[in-house]
Amino acid sequence: MPPSVAGVDRGARFRWDARVPEYDAFGREIGEDTLSGLGGTATPQPRPQPAPASAPPSDGFTEAKPAEPAPAAFSIPEGAPVAVLPGGRRRRAGGLGCLVGLVILAAVVAGPVIAIVSFVGSASDVIDDVTDAIDSENLDIPDISQPEVAAPPTGITGQSLIAEENLAGAMRKIEQAGFQRATQIAVWPDRLRASVVKGGRERDLQMGYEGGLDPGTARPANAASRTLAISSLDPAAPTRLVRGSVKRYRVKPKGVYLIAGPESEPGDHHWRAYFKNGIYVEGDAKGRVIRRFDGG
Protein backbone atom coordinates (compact mmCIF):
# COMPACT_ATOMS: atom_id res chain seq x y z
CA MET A 1 0.00 0.00 0.00
CA PRO A 2 1.39 3.41 -0.85
CA PRO A 3 2.45 5.46 2.18
CA SER A 4 0.10 8.28 1.35
CA VAL A 5 -2.75 5.98 1.48
CA ALA A 6 -1.59 4.14 4.61
CA GLY A 7 -1.27 7.35 6.69
CA VAL A 8 -4.86 8.42 6.23
CA ASP A 9 -7.53 6.81 8.28
CA ARG A 10 -10.37 5.28 6.55
CA GLY A 11 -13.65 7.21 6.64
CA ALA A 12 -15.70 6.61 9.79
CA ARG A 13 -18.55 4.13 9.41
CA PHE A 14 -22.07 4.92 10.42
CA ARG A 15 -22.58 3.69 14.07
CA TRP A 16 -25.96 1.85 13.91
CA ASP A 17 -25.00 -0.23 16.83
CA ALA A 18 -25.61 2.70 19.31
CA ARG A 19 -28.54 2.35 21.86
CA VAL A 20 -31.90 3.27 20.36
CA PRO A 21 -34.94 3.85 22.70
CA GLU A 22 -37.57 1.16 22.52
CA TYR A 23 -41.33 2.00 22.60
CA ASP A 24 -44.41 -0.03 23.32
CA ALA A 25 -47.53 -0.32 21.14
CA PHE A 26 -48.96 2.94 22.61
CA GLY A 27 -45.92 5.00 21.74
CA ARG A 28 -44.58 5.09 25.29
CA GLU A 29 -40.98 4.49 26.01
CA ILE A 30 -40.46 1.22 27.63
CA GLY A 31 -39.50 1.68 31.25
CA GLU A 32 -41.15 5.14 31.52
CA ASP A 33 -43.05 5.87 34.82
CA THR A 34 -46.60 6.20 33.42
CA LEU A 35 -48.19 7.13 36.81
CA SER A 36 -45.76 9.90 37.69
CA GLY A 37 -48.37 12.51 36.61
CA LEU A 38 -50.98 11.00 39.01
CA GLY A 39 -48.83 11.20 42.12
CA GLY A 40 -47.83 7.56 42.14
CA THR A 41 -45.02 5.53 40.87
CA ALA A 42 -45.14 2.46 38.83
CA THR A 43 -43.33 -0.58 39.86
CA PRO A 44 -39.79 -0.05 38.62
CA GLN A 45 -38.94 -2.28 35.76
CA PRO A 46 -35.43 -3.16 34.85
CA ARG A 47 -34.41 -1.27 31.87
CA PRO A 48 -33.82 -3.74 29.07
CA GLN A 49 -30.27 -4.20 28.18
CA PRO A 50 -29.46 -3.94 24.57
CA ALA A 51 -28.79 -7.14 22.91
CA PRO A 52 -25.17 -7.69 22.02
CA ALA A 53 -24.36 -6.41 18.65
CA SER A 54 -24.18 -9.03 16.07
CA ALA A 55 -21.43 -9.25 13.73
CA PRO A 56 -21.66 -6.57 11.11
CA PRO A 57 -22.63 -7.75 7.75
CA SER A 58 -20.13 -7.95 5.09
CA ASP A 59 -21.07 -4.59 3.78
CA GLY A 60 -20.21 -2.86 7.10
CA PHE A 61 -23.81 -2.11 8.30
CA THR A 62 -25.45 -3.41 11.50
CA GLU A 63 -29.20 -4.29 11.45
CA ALA A 64 -31.12 -3.12 14.54
CA LYS A 65 -33.48 -5.72 16.01
CA PRO A 66 -36.53 -4.45 17.96
CA ALA A 67 -36.76 -5.67 21.51
CA GLU A 68 -39.89 -7.30 22.99
CA PRO A 69 -42.10 -4.72 24.87
CA ALA A 70 -42.02 -5.23 28.63
CA PRO A 71 -45.46 -5.50 30.38
CA ALA A 72 -46.42 -2.36 32.32
CA ALA A 73 -47.36 -2.76 35.99
CA PHE A 74 -49.78 -0.36 37.71
CA SER A 75 -50.37 0.39 41.38
CA ILE A 76 -53.03 2.56 43.14
CA PRO A 77 -51.54 5.73 44.57
CA GLU A 78 -51.49 5.90 48.34
CA GLY A 79 -54.38 7.99 49.72
CA ALA A 80 -56.42 7.91 46.50
CA PRO A 81 -60.26 7.70 47.07
CA VAL A 82 -61.82 4.33 46.48
CA ALA A 83 -65.42 4.14 45.15
CA VAL A 84 -67.67 1.39 46.47
CA LEU A 85 -70.10 -0.05 43.97
CA PRO A 86 -73.78 -0.22 45.02
CA GLY A 87 -75.53 -3.48 45.59
CA GLY A 88 -73.53 -4.62 48.57
CA ARG A 89 -75.33 -6.73 51.15
CA ARG A 90 -76.68 -4.91 54.18
CA ARG A 91 -76.20 -6.30 57.57
CA ARG A 92 -79.42 -7.58 58.99
CA ALA A 93 -80.48 -6.87 62.53
CA GLY A 94 -79.79 -9.65 64.87
CA GLY A 95 -82.59 -11.92 66.14
CA LEU A 96 -81.89 -10.89 69.74
CA GLY A 97 -82.60 -7.20 68.94
CA CYS A 98 -85.97 -8.05 67.37
CA LEU A 99 -86.94 -10.16 70.38
CA VAL A 100 -86.09 -7.33 72.79
CA GLY A 101 -88.20 -4.86 70.73
CA LEU A 102 -91.20 -7.18 70.77
CA VAL A 103 -90.93 -7.62 74.54
CA ILE A 104 -90.88 -3.84 75.11
CA LEU A 105 -93.88 -3.30 72.80
CA ALA A 106 -95.88 -6.01 74.58
CA ALA A 107 -95.12 -4.39 77.95
CA VAL A 108 -96.31 -0.95 76.73
CA VAL A 109 -99.58 -2.34 75.33
CA ALA A 110 -100.31 -4.63 78.26
CA GLY A 111 -100.02 -1.84 80.88
CA PRO A 112 -103.26 0.07 80.04
CA VAL A 113 -105.16 -3.19 79.47
CA ILE A 114 -104.24 -4.47 82.91
CA ALA A 115 -105.25 -1.12 84.46
CA ILE A 116 -108.69 -1.17 82.76
CA VAL A 117 -109.36 -4.76 83.79
CA SER A 118 -108.40 -3.92 87.37
CA PHE A 119 -110.71 -0.87 87.40
CA VAL A 120 -113.66 -2.83 86.02
CA GLY A 121 -113.11 -5.58 88.55
CA SER A 122 -112.97 -3.08 91.42
CA ALA A 123 -116.17 -1.36 90.25
CA SER A 124 -117.97 -4.69 90.05
CA ASP A 125 -116.88 -5.53 93.59
CA VAL A 126 -118.19 -2.20 94.90
CA ILE A 127 -121.56 -2.68 93.18
CA ASP A 128 -121.85 -6.18 94.62
CA ASP A 129 -121.04 -4.87 98.10
CA VAL A 130 -123.71 -2.17 97.89
CA THR A 131 -126.29 -4.64 96.60
CA ASP A 132 -125.53 -7.08 99.39
CA ALA A 133 -125.81 -4.29 101.97
CA ILE A 134 -129.22 -3.24 100.64
CA ASP A 135 -130.44 -6.83 100.64
CA SER A 136 -129.18 -7.45 104.16
CA GLU A 137 -130.81 -4.31 105.58
CA ASN A 138 -134.13 -4.97 103.78
CA LEU A 139 -134.58 -1.25 103.21
CA ASP A 140 -138.15 -0.13 102.76
CA ILE A 141 -138.01 2.10 99.65
CA PRO A 142 -141.05 4.39 99.41
CA ASP A 143 -143.19 4.32 96.33
CA ILE A 144 -142.52 7.52 94.40
CA SER A 145 -144.76 6.74 91.45
CA GLN A 146 -147.22 9.43 90.46
CA PRO A 147 -150.75 8.88 91.73
CA GLU A 148 -153.33 8.18 89.13
CA VAL A 149 -155.47 11.19 88.29
CA ALA A 150 -159.14 10.36 88.42
CA ALA A 151 -161.03 11.06 85.24
CA PRO A 152 -163.75 13.70 85.55
CA PRO A 153 -167.25 12.31 85.96
CA THR A 154 -169.67 11.85 83.06
CA GLY A 155 -173.38 11.12 82.93
CA ILE A 156 -175.82 11.74 85.78
CA THR A 157 -174.57 9.39 88.50
CA GLY A 158 -171.56 9.02 90.79
CA GLN A 159 -169.68 12.25 91.36
CA SER A 160 -171.59 14.03 88.62
CA LEU A 161 -173.02 17.40 89.73
CA ILE A 162 -176.22 16.52 87.82
CA ALA A 163 -176.94 13.82 90.37
CA GLU A 164 -179.66 14.97 92.79
CA GLU A 165 -177.65 14.87 96.03
CA ASN A 166 -174.58 16.55 94.49
CA LEU A 167 -176.63 19.34 92.92
CA ALA A 168 -178.47 19.99 96.19
CA GLY A 169 -175.17 20.36 98.04
CA ALA A 170 -173.82 22.75 95.41
CA MET A 171 -176.88 25.05 95.62
CA ARG A 172 -176.63 25.16 99.40
CA LYS A 173 -173.00 26.21 99.13
CA ILE A 174 -173.93 29.04 96.73
CA GLU A 175 -176.59 30.32 99.11
CA GLN A 176 -174.17 30.13 102.02
CA ALA A 177 -171.77 32.34 100.01
CA GLY A 178 -174.47 35.09 100.09
CA PHE A 179 -175.97 34.65 96.63
CA GLN A 180 -179.75 34.12 96.53
CA ARG A 181 -180.78 34.88 93.00
CA ALA A 182 -179.47 34.06 89.56
CA THR A 183 -180.30 34.93 85.96
CA GLN A 184 -179.21 31.47 84.76
CA ILE A 185 -177.69 28.23 86.10
CA ALA A 186 -175.80 25.72 83.89
CA VAL A 187 -174.69 22.36 85.22
CA TRP A 188 -172.34 19.73 83.70
CA PRO A 189 -171.29 16.42 85.22
CA ASP A 190 -167.93 17.94 86.33
CA ARG A 191 -168.77 21.64 86.97
CA LEU A 192 -171.46 24.23 87.62
CA ARG A 193 -171.73 27.85 86.53
CA ALA A 194 -174.25 30.40 87.76
CA SER A 195 -174.77 34.06 86.84
CA VAL A 196 -175.69 35.32 90.30
CA VAL A 197 -177.00 38.78 91.19
CA LYS A 198 -176.45 40.63 94.46
CA GLY A 199 -176.86 44.36 95.30
CA GLY A 200 -177.11 45.44 91.68
CA ARG A 201 -173.91 43.56 90.82
CA GLU A 202 -173.69 40.42 88.73
CA ARG A 203 -170.88 37.85 88.52
CA ASP A 204 -170.21 34.46 86.98
CA LEU A 205 -169.75 31.99 89.83
CA GLN A 206 -168.09 28.61 89.13
CA MET A 207 -167.80 25.40 91.12
CA GLY A 208 -166.10 22.07 90.40
CA TYR A 209 -167.28 18.61 91.30
CA GLU A 210 -164.56 18.51 93.99
CA GLY A 211 -166.37 21.35 95.80
CA GLY A 212 -164.17 24.37 95.06
CA LEU A 213 -166.08 27.62 94.54
CA ASP A 214 -164.88 30.66 92.53
CA PRO A 215 -167.16 33.71 92.90
CA GLY A 216 -165.78 35.42 89.80
CA THR A 217 -165.50 39.15 89.10
CA ALA A 218 -168.43 41.52 89.80
CA ARG A 219 -169.90 43.75 87.10
CA PRO A 220 -172.99 45.96 86.92
CA ALA A 221 -176.20 43.92 86.63
CA ASN A 222 -178.71 44.44 83.83
CA ALA A 223 -181.88 45.72 85.51
CA ALA A 224 -184.04 44.30 82.69
CA SER A 225 -182.80 40.73 83.20
CA ARG A 226 -185.23 38.35 84.94
CA THR A 227 -183.93 36.36 87.88
CA LEU A 228 -184.97 33.24 89.74
CA ALA A 229 -184.51 32.25 93.35
CA ILE A 230 -181.85 29.56 93.82
CA SER A 231 -183.93 28.06 96.60
CA SER A 232 -186.79 27.50 94.09
CA LEU A 233 -184.72 25.04 92.03
CA ASP A 234 -185.59 21.37 92.39
CA PRO A 235 -182.26 19.39 92.55
CA ALA A 236 -184.06 16.28 91.25
CA ALA A 237 -185.37 18.00 88.08
CA PRO A 238 -182.20 17.57 85.96
CA THR A 239 -181.91 13.78 86.42
CA ARG A 240 -185.63 13.39 85.85
CA LEU A 241 -185.49 15.31 82.57
CA VAL A 242 -182.46 13.32 81.30
CA ARG A 243 -184.02 9.94 82.10
CA GLY A 244 -187.32 10.98 80.44
CA SER A 245 -185.45 12.12 77.31
CA VAL A 246 -183.42 8.89 77.09
CA LYS A 247 -186.60 6.84 77.37
CA ARG A 248 -188.59 8.87 74.88
CA TYR A 249 -186.04 10.00 72.29
CA ARG A 250 -183.38 7.27 72.53
CA VAL A 251 -180.61 9.79 73.37
CA LYS A 252 -177.55 8.95 75.48
CA PRO A 253 -176.90 10.65 78.83
CA LYS A 254 -173.10 10.66 78.46
CA GLY A 255 -171.82 14.21 77.98
CA VAL A 256 -175.18 15.86 78.65
CA TYR A 257 -175.51 19.26 80.36
CA LEU A 258 -178.54 21.31 81.51
CA ILE A 259 -179.49 24.98 81.80
CA ALA A 260 -182.16 26.47 84.05
CA GLY A 261 -183.65 29.91 83.28
CA PRO A 262 -186.61 32.05 84.30
CA GLU A 263 -189.85 32.04 82.36
CA SER A 264 -191.75 35.13 81.30
CA GLU A 265 -193.98 34.78 84.29
CA PRO A 266 -192.36 35.91 87.53
CA GLY A 267 -191.27 33.06 89.80
CA ASP A 268 -191.49 30.43 87.07
CA HIS A 269 -188.53 28.66 85.39
CA HIS A 270 -187.73 25.72 83.10
CA TRP A 271 -184.90 23.27 82.33
CA ARG A 272 -183.36 22.30 79.02
CA ALA A 273 -181.15 19.21 78.52
CA TYR A 274 -178.53 19.31 75.73
CA PHE A 275 -177.24 16.04 74.29
CA LYS A 276 -174.21 15.27 72.10
CA ASN A 277 -176.08 14.48 68.91
CA GLY A 278 -177.45 18.04 68.66
CA ILE A 279 -180.81 17.24 70.24
CA TYR A 280 -182.06 19.19 73.25
CA VAL A 281 -185.19 18.57 75.25
CA GLU A 282 -187.19 21.13 77.22
CA GLY A 283 -188.78 20.33 80.58
CA ASP A 284 -190.68 22.16 83.28
CA ALA A 285 -189.47 23.21 86.75
CA LYS A 286 -189.94 19.61 87.96
CA GLY A 287 -188.01 18.12 85.04
CA ARG A 288 -190.97 16.66 83.16
CA VAL A 289 -190.43 16.38 79.39
CA ILE A 290 -192.30 18.99 77.36
CA ARG A 291 -190.88 18.83 73.84
CA ARG A 292 -187.81 18.02 71.79
CA PHE A 293 -185.75 20.30 69.58
CA ASP A 294 -183.29 19.26 66.90
CA GLY A 295 -180.30 21.56 66.83
CA GLY A 296 -179.59 23.04 63.42
Buried (B, 14 or more C-beta within 10 A) or exposed (E): EEEEEEEEEEEEEEEEBEEEEBEBEEEEEBBEEBBEEEEBEBEEBEEEEBEEEEEEEEEEEBEEEEEEBBEBEEEEEEEEEEEEEEEEEEEEEEEEEEEEEEEEEEEEEEEEEEEEEEEEEEEEEEEEEEEEEEEEEEEEEEEEEEEEEEEBBBBBBEBBBBBBEBBBBBBEBBEEEEBEBBBBBBBBBBBBBBBBBBEEEBBBBBBBBEEEBEBBEBEEBEEEEBBBEBEEBBBBBBBBBBBBBBEEBEBEBEEBBBBBBBEEEEEEBBBBBBBEEEBBBBBBBEBEBEEBEEEE
